[in-house]
Amino acid sequence: MNLSSLLEWASGLGERARRDEPLAPYTAMRVGGPADLLIVCRTTEEVVEAVGRARAAGVPWRVLGGGCNVLVSDAGVRGLVVLHRADRTRIEAKGTVWAEAGAPMAALARETAARGLAGLEWAAGLPGTVGGAVVGNAGAFGGDVASVLQSLTLLEPDGRVTEQPAAWMEFAYRESRIKRMPPEERPVVLTATFRLSLGDPVALATRMEEILAWRRTRHPSGATMGSTFKNPSGNHAGRLIEAAGLKGYRIGGAMVSELHANFLINTGSATAADVRALIRHIQAEVARQFGIRLEPEVELIGWDADERR
């Protein structure tokens, strides 16, 4: 790993490049140690260049969007972390919507609904960015990315930029082809194109407000990764965790939410190790009491293979 050559290039980027930068402020859970090098990229071209520089130097790299649905290790991340902030959007003809991967999903849902385009209203209040939503096949309230994605532009591991149809992603429940790949083999989502349908802006606004009201009363606020576990077939993770008597259970500064048991909360002093231990305890208790192993929806970053199991 030739980090020194990457650092030499990054020295010319000013405040965009940050050495030994703690990642906790960039994650929804507000935990995580430092990246050897963090580079903030506000255009797609900057993302392509930063990843290309890391690849040429033999430096490992990861892309971080909104920091939701991830748990970064207290040890941090070796190599380069690209903070994806490219967020342009464009509404095109016949209900086609184009967005860069760093665009916030909730903002895109608001923008499209206001223009009378239906299909993303389920994303009202959804944390995170377009790129993360695409990779994780985010969804709620009967909708998901798989149902509206038309195509996407990818930065391949070899540096090529390609366009793929939605079918290439091989979507499943909270899964995609990219998410199933080892991190070092994954392409980077650069842009996504969605196919939406015509709708009544007033009706769409009303539906989105209903969704937001539901979220406000049922989802906790504060430092949380969002849904921690996928729902098992025919069941709900939150229901199982609550039935196991784990609402309010704490390890260190990490706590199972009293409002929704599938949300873990950083009460203010949590470490990533606390959160990881709480995840394991929940899995063990639900498996012991109900014979069901909960599968995490969140992705662990900066942990070794044994810790990720």
N, C-alpha and C positions, 0 to 999 in steps of 0.2 A: 504494500500500500504506500503510494507516494503522496502522502498528505501534504508535504511541504510544497510541492508544485501547485496543488490546488489552492493552498493558502496564499501563495504568491499571486496567483490570478485574482483571488478574492479580495486581496488587499486594495485593489483598484475600484472596488464596488462601493466603498464608503459604508454608510450605515446599513446597507442591505446585507452585508456579510458580518456575522457575529461569531466570534470564537468562544468555545466552551459556554454556549448559551443554554441556560436551564430551559427545559421544554415544558415545565409545569404551566407557565402562563399561556401556552399555546394549545393546551388540552382542556376539554370540558370538565374533566375530573380534577384538574389543577394539581396533578402529581406528575413526577417524571424528572429524571436527572438531565445532565447537559448533553448536547450534541457537540461533537468535536468541532463542527462548523455548521452554522445555520445560514442559509441564504434565502432572503425574501424575494420572490419572483412575482411581479405584477403584470407580466404579459406572458403569453404562451411561448413567445420566442425566448424569453429569459429562462423559462423552465427547460426548454430544449437545450439551450446552451449550458446551463448548470449541470444537467444530467450528463451531457456529452463530455464536459470537462472532467467530471468525476469518473466516468467510464474510462476515458483516456489515461487517467492517472491511476487506475486500478483501485479507486477508493469506493467502498460500499456506500450506497445512498438509499434514502427513503423519501417519499413525498408525503407531506402532511397537509391536509386541507383544513377543515374546521376543528379537528381534534376531537370529534365525537366518535363514540364506539371504538375507542382505542384506549389501551392502558400501557403507558410508557414506563419502563423499568426505572427504579431509583438510580441504577447505574448509568442511565442515559443511553445514547445511541452512538456507536462508533461510526466515523466517517461523516458524510454529508446528509443533512436534512434539508430538503427543499420545501419551503413554506409557500404553498400554491395559492396565490392571491390574484390570478388572472380571472376577471369577473365580468367580461363583456357579455351582453346578451343581444339577440336580434330576433324580432318576429318577422317571419317571411311569408310568402304567399301560401294560401290554402291551409292555414293552421299549422304551418311548420315553424318550430321555435328552435333557435340555435343558441347554445350557451357554452362559455368557457367553463372548465372544470372547477375553477375557484369561485364561481358565482354561488351565492347562498340559495339553497333550494326554496326556502320560505319566501324570499323576495321574488324569485322567479314565479312561484305560484300566485303571488299577489299581482304581479305585473300581467301575467297571462289572463287571469280572471277579469281584471279591469278592462282588458281588451276584448272580452267576450269569448275567450277560448277555454274550453272545459277539458279536464283530464289531469290537472295537477292540484286541484283543490284539496286533495287528501294531504298534501305537503304543507298545509297551513300550520305554522308554528313548528315545523320540523327543523331541528338543528342540523348544522352541517352543510356541506357544499354539494354541487352537482356531481363532482368526481366521486366523492365518497358514497353518495346515494346510488350512483350507477354501479360501482364495484360491489356494494353490499345489497343491491336490489332492495333499496329502502321502500317501505310501504306502510300504509295505515288506512283505516276506514274503507276497506274494500278496494283500494287502489295500490299500485306499486310501479316502480320504474319499468319493469318488464312489459307492462301493458301499454306504455306510451312511447318507449324509446324506438326511434327509427334507425339511427346509425350513430357511430362515434368515431372520433379520430384518436389514434393511439400513437405514442412514441414507443417504438419497439426496443427491446434490449440491445439490438445491434445499431440503434441510432436512426433507423428508417421511420418516417411518419406515414402511417397507413390509415385507410378508412375501412371500417368493418360494419356490416349490417348488424342489427340488434340480435339476430339469431346466432351470430358468432359467440355471443356472451354465454349461451347455454344457461340461462337463468333458472334458478330454483328458489325456494323460499329462503330469503335473506342470503342468497348465494349467487355466485357468478363464476364463470370460467376463470376470471382474473383472481378472484378471492381464493379459489382452490389451488392456485399456483404457488410454489415457493416464492417468497418475497424477491429473491435475487433473479427470478425468471419473469417477473411481471412486467407487462407494458404499462406505461403511464397514460391515463385518460387525459387527453388534452381538451377535447370539446365533445359535446353531445347534441344530437338533433332529436327533438321530440315531435311526434305527430299528434296534434290535439284536434278536438272537434269544436264546432260552433256552439255557443251557449249564451244564455241571458246573463249579462253582467250583474244585474240585481240579484238574481237567483243564486249565482255563483258566490257573490259577496255574502249573502245570507248563509249559505252552506258553510263557507269558510269561518264565519263568525261562530256558528254552532260548533265547529270542530275546535276552534280556539277556546271556547267556553268549556268544552269537555276536557280539553287538556289542562286548563287552569285548575279545575276541580279534582283532577285525578292523577296528574303527573307532578312530582315535586319540582320545585325550583332550586336554584343554587348549583353547586358543583356536583354534577352527575354525568355519567357516560351515556345516559338514556337506557333503553332496555338492555339488561345485562345478558339474558339468556334467550335463545330462540324458544318459541312455543313448541312443546312436543306435539306430535300428531294427536288430534282429538282432545287436547288439554291446553292449559295456559300456565306458563312458568310462574307468573305472579300468584296465581291461585294455589299452586303446589307449595311455593315458598311460604305463603301465609298459613296454609294448612299444617305445615311443618312447625309452626310456632316461631318463625324467625323474624317476623316484623319487629323492627327496633333492635335486632341483635347487632352487637358491635364487636369489632376487632380493632383495637387502637382507635384511630380517628375515622375509620370507615364504618358505616352503619347501613343496615337494610332499612329503606324508607318505610315510615309508618303509613304513608299515603298509598304507595304502590310498591308491593314487595319485590317486583322485578327491577327496581331502581336502587342502586347503591349510592349513598351520599357521602361526600367528604365533609365531615362536620367542622373542618377547619385545620385539623392537624394530621390528616391521613397521609400515609406514605403509600407508594405503589405496592409495597410488600403487604401492608395492611389490607388493601383491596384484593390482592391476589389470594391472601389467606382466607378472606371472607368468601370469595368465589368458591374456593375449594371446600370450605365448611358447608356452604349451601348445597353444593353438589353431593357431598357425603351424606348430609341429613336427608335430602329428598330421596336419594338412592336407598338409604336405609329404611325410611318409612314407607316409601311408595314403590320402590323397585324401578325408578325412572332416573336415568342419568341426564341431567340438564346440559345442553351444549351451549357454550358461550356464544353470544352474538358479537361481543367485543373482540377486537384483535389485540394480541399482546405484541408490543414492539420493544426491542432491546433485551428480550429474555432469551436464554438459550433453549434448545429443543426440549430438554427435560422439564424446564420451568413452564413451557407453553402447554404441556400435556394436562 
